[in-house]
């Protein structure tokens, strides 16, 4: 009787110890889940803040480009106005030449050809000087515009290279045996994908890309762990599905062979 009582006490103690360890394990799991969730929330906030900063930079650049375009349009309008002014000056020069020719013929008694030659030499010097000034000014402005365009092209190229580099260092692609595996990865009501994201700390992006899942995370180690786990899980699920299919085919074949 004493032995049976002692045995029961040992069993009760073991049960209490097991319950205590079970509660401790559940508390640890809950704490780990909370910690992972906090880490994920922190990372999401950081990424949102980075996206907002990027958007502000893009908006600022767009505003700067708009201002530059407006400046270019104003300069083009100024060029057109100057061209019109030059045409007016040419007309005035032609009129003055005609008046000078008539005055010289009246005062000096020069022939028309002689007066023309004199006027042409006088006007030629003036035109050469004005033309040289205008050409120099146009060349200077064209050089400034070319420098600005070159800088804009360089900035655009740098931004494109930077975007490609970020994509290469933050994304991994996992190839799937077929598109049916996407449903298995998502699971009922998204349980599987949420569990995998929580455990690995990696964002799974399942879109219209055929037979592929995208893993997004700045940490390459977490991303690689998630990739290995996902490929192993898909491989097991695919092999299991094939084995079940072969088993059904074998059963149907044996039934067909029965008399």
Secondary structure, 3 states (H helix, E strand, C coil): CHHHHHHHHHHHHHHHHHHHHHHHHHHHHHHHHHHHHHHHHHHHHHHHHHHHHHHHHHHHHHHHHHHHHHHHHHHHHHHHHHHHHHHHHHHHHHHHHHHHHHHHHHHHCCCHHHHHHHHHHHHHHHHHHHHHHHHHHHHHHHHHHHHHHHHHHHHHHHHHHHHHHHHHHHEEEEECCCCHHHHHHHCHHHHHHHHHHHHHCCEEECCCCCCEEEEECCCHHHHHHHHHHHHHHHHHHHHHHHHHHHHHHHHHHHHHHCC
